[in-house]
Amino acid sequence: MVDRQTGESVHKDLSCFVLVVTSHGDEGSVVGSDHKHVKITDMIDMLSAKHFPEMKRKPKIVIIQACAGGE
């Protein structure tokens, strides 16, 4: 993520990243506010060094609270 005013990364000075998702879900995915399913593996991949280089070698905590579909 880039600061609109400075053009610099807003994550470069951070020591960790925490993502909390609470939503409805299905097996292996969560449902967004647009009612589209997002795969959990795709969310985790977005935190990789390839997509999120500022957080390379820094801890990332992901908490997902969602039903897994079914009954």
ROSE-4610 file (N, C-alpha, C; in Angstrom, 1 decimal, always signed):
// ROSE-4610
residu = [M/M/M/V/V/V/D/D/D/R/R/R/Q/Q/Q/T/T/T/G/G/G/E/E/E/S/S/S/V/V/V/H/H/H/K/K/K/D/D/D/L/L/L/S/S/S/C/C/C/F/F/F/V/V/V/L/L/L/V/V/V/V/V/V/T/T/T/S/S/S/H/H/H/G/G/G/D/D/D/E/E/E/G/G/G/S/S/S/V/V/V/V/V/V/G/G/G/S/S/S/D/D/D/H/H/H/K/K/K/H/H/H/V/V/V/K/K/K/I/I/I/T/T/T/D/D/D/M/M/M/I/I/I/D/D/D/M/M/M/L/L/L/S/S/S/A/A/A/K/K/K/H/H/H/F/F/F/P/P/P/E/E/E/M/M/M/K/K/K/R/R/R/K/K/K/P/P/P/K/K/K/I/I/I/V/V/V/I/I/I/I/I/I/Q/Q/Q/A/A/A/C/C/C/A/A/A/G/G/G/G/G/G/E/E/E]
num = [1/1/1/2/2/2/3/3/3/4/4/4/5/5/5/6/6/6/7/7/7/8/8/8/9/9/9/10/10/10/11/11/11/12/12/12/13/13/13/14/14/14/15/15/15/16/16/16/17/17/17/18/18/18/19/19/19/20/20/20/21/21/21/22/22/22/23/23/23/24/24/24/25/25/25/26/26/26/27/27/27/28/28/28/29/29/29/30/30/30/31/31/31/32/32/32/33/33/33/34/34/34/35/35/35/36/36/36/37/37/37/38/38/38/39/39/39/40/40/40/41/41/41/42/42/42/43/43/43/44/44/44/45/45/45/46/46/46/47/47/47/48/48/48/49/49/49/50/50/50/51/51/51/52/52/52/53/53/53/54/54/54/55/55/55/56/56/56/57/57/57/58/58/58/59/59/59/60/60/60/61/61/61/62/62/62/63/63/63/64/64/64/65/65/65/66/66/66/67/67/67/68/68/68/69/69/69/70/70/70/71/71/71]
x = [+0.8/+0.0/+0.9/+0.5/+1.3/+0.6/+1.3/+0.8/+0.5/-0.7/-1.1/-0.3/+0.1/+0.8/+2.3/+2.9/+4.3/+4.8/+3.9/+4.2/+5.1/+5.3/+6.1/+5.2/+5.8/+5.1/+4.7/+3.5/+3.0/+3.4/+4.0/+4.3/+5.8/+6.6/+8.1/+8.6/+8.0/+8.6/+7.8/+6.9/+6.2/+6.9/+6.6/+7.3/+6.5/+5.2/+4.4/+3.1/+2.3/+1.0/+0.0/-1.2/-2.3/-3.5/-4.1/-5.4/-6.4/-7.6/-8.7/-9.9/-10.4/-11.6/-12.7/-13.9/-15.1/-16.1/-16.7/-17.6/-18.3/-19.2/-19.8/-18.8/-18.9/-17.9/-18.5/-17.6/-17.8/-16.5/-16.5/-15.3/-14.1/-13.1/-12.0/-12.1/-13.2/-13.4/-14.2/-14.2/-15.0/-15.8/-16.9/-17.8/-17.6/-17.4/-17.2/-18.5/-18.5/-19.7/-20.4/-19.6/-20.2/-20.8/-20.8/-21.4/-20.5/-19.3/-18.3/-17.5/-17.1/-16.3/-14.8/-14.0/-12.6/-11.9/-11.0/-10.3/-9.4/-9.3/-8.4/-7.0/-6.7/-5.3/-4.9/-5.9/-5.6/-5.2/-6.0/-5.7/-4.3/-3.9/-2.6/-1.5/-1.8/-0.8/-0.5/-1.5/-1.3/-0.3/-0.1/+0.9/+2.3/+2.5/+3.8/+4.8/+6.1/+7.1/+7.0/+6.4/+6.3/+5.3/+4.2/+3.1/+3.2/+4.0/+4.0/+5.5/+6.4/+7.8/+8.2/+7.4/+7.8/+7.7/+7.0/+6.8/+7.6/+8.6/+9.4/+10.1/+10.1/+10.7/+10.1/+8.9/+8.2/+7.0/+6.6/+5.5/+4.2/+3.4/+2.0/+1.0/+0.1/-1.0/-2.3/-2.9/-4.2/-5.2/-6.3/-7.4/-8.6/-9.2/-10.4/-11.5/-12.6/-13.8/-14.9/-15.2/-16.3/-16.8/-18.1/-18.6/-18.0/-18.0/-17.4/-18.5/-19.6/-20.7/-21.4/-22.3/-23.1/-24.1/-24.3/-25.4/-24.8]
y = [-1.2/+0.0/+1.2/+2.2/+3.4/+4.6/+5.5/+6.8/+7.7/+8.2/+9.0/+10.3/+10.8/+12.1/+12.0/+11.0/+10.9/+9.8/+8.9/+7.9/+6.8/+6.8/+5.8/+4.7/+3.6/+2.4/+2.8/+2.5/+2.7/+1.6/+0.5/-0.7/-0.8/+0.0/-0.2/-0.2/+0.6/+0.7/-0.2/-1.0/-1.8/-3.1/-3.7/-4.9/-6.2/-6.0/-7.2/-6.7/-7.7/-7.4/-8.3/-7.8/-8.5/-8.3/-9.4/-9.4/-10.1/-9.5/-10.2/-10.1/-11.3/-11.3/-12.0/-11.4/-12.0/-11.9/-13.0/-13.0/-14.4/-14.5/-15.8/-16.5/-17.8/-18.5/-19.8/-20.5/-21.8/-22.6/-23.8/-24.6/-24.0/-23.4/-22.9/-21.4/-20.8/-19.4/-18.6/-17.3/-16.4/-15.5/-15.0/-14.2/-12.7/-12.0/-10.5/-9.8/-8.5/-7.7/-7.6/-8.0/-8.0/-9.4/-10.3/-11.6/-12.5/-12.1/-13.0/-13.8/-15.0/-15.8/-15.5/-15.5/-15.2/-16.4/-17.1/-18.3/-17.8/-18.5/-18.2/-18.3/-19.3/-19.4/-18.2/-17.6/-16.4/-15.2/-15.1/-14.1/-14.3/-15.5/-15.8/-15.5/-15.9/-15.6/-14.1/-13.3/-11.8/-11.3/-12.1/-11.7/-12.2/-12.9/-13.4/-12.3/-12.6/-11.5/-11.1/-11.9/-11.6/-10.4/-10.5/-9.5/-8.4/-8.7/-7.8/-7.6/-7.1/-7.2/-6.4/-5.4/-4.6/-5.4/-6.5/-7.3/-8.7/-8.7/-9.9/-10.2/-11.4/-11.9/-11.2/-10.7/-10.2/-11.0/-11.1/-12.0/-11.4/-12.4/-12.0/-12.9/-12.3/-13.0/-12.9/-14.0/-14.0/-14.7/-14.0/-14.6/-14.5/-15.7/-15.8/-16.4/-15.7/-16.3/-16.3/-17.5/-17.6/-19.1/-19.2/-20.6/-21.2/-22.6/-23.3/-23.9/-23.3/-23.8/-25.0/-25.6/-26.7/-26.2/-27.1/-26.8/-26.3]
z = [+0.0/+0.0/+0.0/-0.8/-1.0/-0.4/+0.3/+0.8/-0.4/-0.6/-1.7/-1.8/-0.7/-0.6/-0.9/-0.3/-0.4/-1.5/-1.8/-2.8/-2.2/-0.9/-0.2/+0.4/+0.6/+1.2/+2.6/+3.0/+4.4/+5.3/+4.8/+5.5/+5.8/+5.2/+5.3/+6.7/+7.6/+9.0/+10.0/+9.5/+10.4/+10.7/+11.9/+12.3/+12.1/+11.9/+11.6/+10.9/+10.5/+9.8/+10.4/+10.7/+11.2/+10.3/+9.9/+9.1/+9.9/+10.1/+10.7/+9.7/+9.4/+8.5/+9.2/+9.3/+9.9/+8.8/+8.4/+7.3/+7.3/+6.3/+6.0/+5.1/+5.0/+4.2/+3.7/+3.0/+2.5/+2.6/+2.3/+2.4/+1.6/+2.4/+1.7/+1.2/+1.5/+1.0/+2.0/+1.9/+2.6/+1.6/+2.1/+1.2/+1.5/+0.4/+0.6/+0.6/+0.9/+1.0/-0.4/-1.5/-2.8/-3.1/-2.1/-2.2/-3.1/-3.4/-4.2/-3.2/-3.6/-2.7/-3.0/-2.0/-2.1/-1.4/-2.2/-1.6/-0.5/+0.6/+1.6/+1.2/+0.3/-0.2/-1.0/-1.7/-2.5/-1.5/-0.4/+0.6/+1.2/+1.5/+2.1/+1.1/-0.2/-1.2/-1.4/-1.2/-1.3/-0.2/+0.8/+1.9/+1.6/+0.5/+0.2/-0.1/-0.1/-0.4/-1.8/-2.7/-4.1/-4.2/-3.5/-3.6/-2.5/-1.4/-0.3/+0.2/-0.7/-0.4/+0.9/+1.2/+2.4/+3.7/+3.7/+4.9/+4.8/+3.9/+3.7/+5.1/+5.5/+6.7/+8.0/+7.9/+9.1/+9.4/+10.7/+11.0/+10.4/+10.0/+9.5/+10.2/+10.9/+11.6/+10.9/+10.6/+9.9/+10.7/+11.1/+11.8/+11.0/+10.7/+9.9/+10.7/+10.9/+11.6/+10.6/+10.1/+9.1/+9.2/+8.9/+8.8/+7.6/+7.6/+6.5/+5.6/+5.5/+4.7/+5.3/+4.6/+5.1/+6.1/+7.1/+8.1/+9.4]
